[in-house]
Amino acid sequence: MGETSIVPSAAKPRQLLALLGANLGRPVGMGEIVEELWDDAPPRGPSGVVQTYVKQLRRSIAVALAPGLGCGAKDILRLANTGYRLELPGVTAEAHEFEERARAGTRALAEGEDEAASVLLGEALSLWRGVAFADVRTGPFLRAEALRLEELRIAAQENRITAELRLGHHAGLVSELTALTSRLPFHENLHGQLILALYRSGRTTEALEVFRRLREAYARELGIEPSPRLQRLHRSVLAADPGLDSKAPNFAAF
């Protein structure tokens, strides 16, 4: 492909391209396409409308193809059984690359290779450019994929922070964790990591205040107490447990 963008400005063709891109290399059936684009209110003859969008996308692809590539627009956006498949030879979707690096980083973390885990998970997270599909109108399939990717992103952030805590980089994590817990006010693991990072940075009062605020929010919004694990961490902070300062423990140990 050349430098010309193939992303259409019209909402429905853009949504179709996003759906095909999210399934890069895999066929997407007509039923899934129709449900994504129109949910439960498709137009009359939806497959014909989809074919029109495909023609528009192929025209854009044809313009963007680099000379001498040896394939045409129909080779890139292929008819597949009752639907279509987007093929980009030699190209890996950033979402797929993110998942591969995140999995490798998570494996390294489980094996105690904290430096490698921090690097791999950091590389995975660097591939993000904001919220998935933020500039696309989303139907049920793209919404589900956006939620799945966001969950994977949060897990990768949490695992990278765990690696960094094990490496003793607690002071540098406080601002990041403060922002994350503000955005995710009921995420216990991130709050536990923030408490641990603050305590290890000599900021015990602030660590206890994080627990107090979370406990109040749980009681007010959910009518429950924080988990036993978080309560054990809180008691350890109150008791100035020497184990909190050792290299190995992190929130997952409580």
CORZIWO-V9264 format. One record per residue. N is the residue number from 1. SS is DSSP state (h for helix, s for strand, l for the rest). NEAR is the number of other ideal C-beta (glycine too) atoms within 8 Angstrom. Layout:
{{N/SS/NEAR} {N/SS/NEAR}}
This chain:
{{1/l/10} {2/l/6} {3/l/2} {4/l/7} {5/l/4} {6/l/11} {7/l/7} {8/l/10} {9/l/4} {10/l/7} {11/h/6} {12/h/10} {13/h/11} {14/h/14} {15/h/15} {16/h/15} {17/h/13} {18/h/12} {19/h/14} {20/h/13} {21/h/9} {22/h/11} {23/l/11} {24/l/12} {25/l/7} {26/l/6} {27/l/9} {28/s/12} {29/l/9} {30/h/9} {31/h/8} {32/h/11} {33/h/14} {34/h/12} {35/h/12} {36/h/13} {37/h/12} {38/h/10} {39/l/7} {40/l/5} {41/l/4} {42/l/7} {43/l/6} {44/l/3} {45/l/6} {46/h/11} {47/h/8} {48/h/7} {49/h/10} {50/h/13} {51/h/8} {52/h/8} {53/h/11} {54/h/11} {55/h/8} {56/h/11} {57/h/14} {58/h/12} {59/h/9} {60/h/11} {61/h/13} {62/h/9} {63/h/8} {64/h/10} {65/l/13} {66/l/6} {67/l/4} {68/l/4} {69/l/7} {70/l/3} {71/l/7} {72/l/7} {73/h/10} {74/h/8} {75/h/7} {76/h/13} {77/s/13} {78/s/10} {79/s/4} {80/s/8} {81/l/5} {82/l/5} {83/s/12} {84/s/12} {85/s/13} {86/s/13} {87/l/10} {88/l/9} {89/l/5} {90/l/3} {91/l/7} {92/l/5} {93/l/9} {94/h/7} {95/h/9} {96/h/9} {97/h/11} {98/h/16} {99/h/10} {100/h/8} {101/h/13} {102/h/15} {103/h/8} {104/h/9} {105/h/20} {106/h/13} {107/h/8} {108/h/12} {109/h/14} {110/h/6} {111/l/6} {112/l/5} {113/l/8} {114/h/11} {115/h/8} {116/h/9} {117/h/15} {118/h/13} {119/h/9} {120/h/13} {121/h/18} {122/h/9} {123/h/10} {124/h/14} {125/h/12} {126/h/6} {127/l/10} {128/l/7} {129/l/3} {130/l/4} {131/l/6} {132/l/8} {133/l/10} {134/l/6} {135/l/4} {136/l/9} {137/l/7} {138/l/9} {139/l/12} {140/h/8} {141/h/11} {142/h/15} {143/h/9} {144/h/8} {145/h/11} {146/h/12} {147/h/8} {148/h/8} {149/h/11} {150/h/10} {151/h/8} {152/h/11} {153/h/11} {154/h/10} {155/h/10} {156/h/15} {157/h/11} {158/h/11} {159/h/14} {160/h/14} {161/h/13} {162/h/13} {163/h/15} {164/h/12} {165/h/16} {166/h/10} {167/l/9} {168/l/6} {169/l/8} {170/l/12} {171/h/8} {172/h/8} {173/h/13} {174/h/13} {175/h/7} {176/h/9} {177/h/13} {178/h/9} {179/h/8} {180/h/12} {181/h/13} {182/h/7} {183/h/6} {184/l/9} {185/l/8} {186/l/9} {187/l/10} {188/h/11} {189/h/9} {190/h/13} {191/h/13} {192/h/13} {193/h/16} {194/h/15} {195/h/15} {196/h/15} {197/h/14} {198/h/13} {199/h/12} {200/h/11} {201/l/9} {202/l/5} {203/l/9} {204/h/10} {205/h/6} {206/h/8} {207/h/14} {208/h/11} {209/h/8} {210/h/13} {211/h/15} {212/h/8} {213/h/8} {214/h/14} {215/h/10} {216/h/8} {217/h/11} {218/h/13} {219/h/10} {220/h/6} {221/h/7} {222/h/8} {223/l/5} {224/l/6} {225/l/7} {226/l/11} {227/l/7} {228/h/5} {229/h/10} {230/h/14} {231/h/10} {232/h/9} {233/h/14} {234/h/12} {235/h/8} {236/h/11} {237/h/15} {238/h/7} {239/l/6} {240/l/7} {241/l/7} {242/h/6} {243/h/7} {244/h/12} {245/h/5} {246/l/7} {247/l/5} {248/l/6} {249/l/8} {250/l/10} {251/h/13} {252/h/6} {253/h/6} {254/l/10}}
